[in-house]
Amino acid sequence: MAGSADFDLYRPSEEHDMLRDAVRSLAEAKIAPHAAAVDEEARFPREALDALTANDLHAVHVPEEYGGAGADALATVIVIEEVARVCASSSLIPAVNKLGSLPVILSGSEELKKKYMAPLAKGEGMFSYLS
């Protein structure tokens, strides 16, 4: 049987808890007030993008060498989860930035990483995908 130490990798740290509190406060103050309008008008949640970008929470996973925070997967999920608590549409901003950029991070050339990761980290660009 697995011991509790086996799950320490997935246990939130004090930094993760502080991140959760900060994102929750931001989401409730800056994103929640616009959530109904975003859904009713079927529009892009610009207010959420502005709030997330202003607080460097739009793409926390970008490695430090490209100007990002270099946050781990759990931190990224915490950001997505806390934004989704108030607006599911807005939670797609950090989620899709991670999903769209991960192939570049994992397999892209250094040239490609520099070209796309730095603007993403600065909030000057976003990733997307089509189905």
KOLVEXLUM-97677 format. One record per residue (C-alpha): residue number from 1; x negated, y, z. Coordinates in Angstrom, 1 decimal. Each point is the difference from the previous one (the first is absolute). Layout:
! KOLVEXLUM-97677
  num      c1      c2      c3
  NUM       X       Y       Z
...
END
This chain:
! KOLVEXLUM-97677
  num      c1      c2      c3
    1     0.0     0.0     0.0
    2    -1.3     3.5    -0.9
    3    -0.9     2.3     2.9
    4     0.9     3.6     0.2
    5    -3.5     1.0    -1.0
    6     0.8    -1.4    -3.4
    7     2.3     2.9    -0.6
    8    -2.2     2.8     1.1
    9    -0.6     0.9    -3.7
   10     3.7     0.9    -0.3
   11     0.3     1.7     3.4
   12     0.4     3.8    -0.3
   13    -2.9     1.9     1.5
   14     0.4     3.2     2.0
   15    -0.8     1.9    -3.2
   16     2.8    -1.8    -1.8
   17     2.4     0.9     2.8
   18    -1.1     3.7    -0.3
   19     0.5    -0.2    -3.8
   20     3.5    -1.4     0.5
   21     0.9     2.8     2.4
   22    -1.3     2.7    -2.4
   23     1.6    -1.4    -3.1
   24     3.3    -0.5     1.8
   25     0.0     3.6     1.2
   26    -0.8     1.3    -3.5
   27     2.6    -2.2    -1.6
   28     2.7     1.0     2.3
   29    -0.9     3.7    -0.3
   30    -0.8     0.4    -3.7
   31     1.4    -3.0    -1.9
   32     3.2    -1.0     1.8
   33     1.8     3.3    -0.6
   34    -0.2    -0.5    -3.8
   35     0.6    -3.7    -0.2
   36     3.8     0.2    -0.7
   37    -0.5     2.5    -2.7
   38    -2.8    -2.0    -1.6
   39     2.4    -3.0    -0.2
   40     3.1     1.9    -1.0
   41    -1.8     1.9    -2.8
   42    -2.1    -3.0    -1.0
   43    -3.1     2.2    -0.1
   44    -3.7    -0.3     0.9
   45    -0.6     0.8     3.7
   46    -2.2     3.0    -0.6
   47     0.3     1.1     3.6
   48    -1.3    -3.3     1.2
   49    -3.0     0.1    -2.4
   50    -0.8     3.5     1.2
   51     0.2    -1.0     3.6
   52    -2.0    -3.2    -0.5
   53    -2.7     1.6    -2.1
   54    -0.4     3.0     2.4
   55    -0.7    -2.5     2.8
   56    -2.1    -2.4    -2.1
   57     2.5    -2.8     0.3
   58     0.9    -0.5    -3.6
   59    -2.8    -2.5    -0.7
   60    -1.8    -0.9     3.2
   61    -1.5    -3.1    -1.5
   62    -2.4     1.8    -2.4
   63    -3.6    -0.9     1.0
   64    -2.0     2.7     1.7
   65    -2.6     0.1    -2.8
   66     2.7     1.4    -2.3
   67     1.2     2.6     2.5
   68     2.7    -2.1     1.7
   69     0.6    -1.0     3.6
   70    -1.0    -3.6    -0.6
   71     2.9    -1.3     2.1
   72     0.5    -3.7     0.4
   73     3.0    -1.9    -1.2
   74     1.8     0.3     3.3
   75    -0.3     3.8     0.1
   76     1.4     0.1    -3.6
   77     3.0    -2.1     1.0
   78     0.6     2.1     3.0
   79     0.2     3.1    -2.1
   80     2.4    -1.7    -2.5
   81     2.1    -1.4     2.8
   82     0.4     3.3     1.9
   83     0.9     1.9    -3.2
   84     2.5    -2.7    -0.9
   85     1.7     0.4     3.4
   86     1.3     3.4    -1.2
   87     0.0    -0.4    -3.8
   88    -0.6    -3.1    -2.0
   89    -0.5     1.9    -3.2
   90    -2.8     2.1     1.6
   91    -1.8    -3.1     1.3
   92    -0.7    -0.9    -3.6
   93    -2.5     2.8    -0.2
   94    -2.7    -1.6     2.2
   95     1.2    -3.5    -1.0
   96    -0.3     0.5    -3.8
   97    -3.3     2.0     0.4
   98    -1.4    -3.1     1.7
   99     1.5    -2.5    -2.4
  100    -1.0     1.9    -3.1
  101    -3.5     0.8     1.1
  102    -0.9    -3.4     1.5
  103    -1.0    -1.5    -3.3
  104    -2.4     2.9    -0.6
  105    -1.4    -0.3     3.5
  106    -0.5    -3.7    -0.3
  107    -1.2    -0.4    -3.6
  108    -0.5     3.4    -1.6
  109    -3.4     1.2    -1.1
  110    -1.7     2.7     2.0
  111     0.8     2.5    -2.7
  112     3.7    -0.9     0.2
  113     0.1     0.2     3.8
  114    -1.6     3.4     0.0
  115     2.4     1.2    -2.7
  116     3.2    -1.1     1.8
  117    -0.7    -0.4     3.7
  118    -1.3     3.5     0.7
  119     3.1     1.7    -1.4
  120     2.2    -2.4     1.8
  121    -1.8     0.6     3.3
  122     0.3     3.8    -0.5
  123     3.8    -0.2    -0.8
  124    -0.7     1.2    -3.5
  125     1.2    -3.2    -1.6
  126     2.3    -2.9     0.7
  127     0.2    -3.6    -1.3
  128     3.1    -1.5    -1.5
  129     1.1    -3.2    -1.7
  130     2.7    -1.1    -2.3
  131     2.0    -3.1     0.0
END
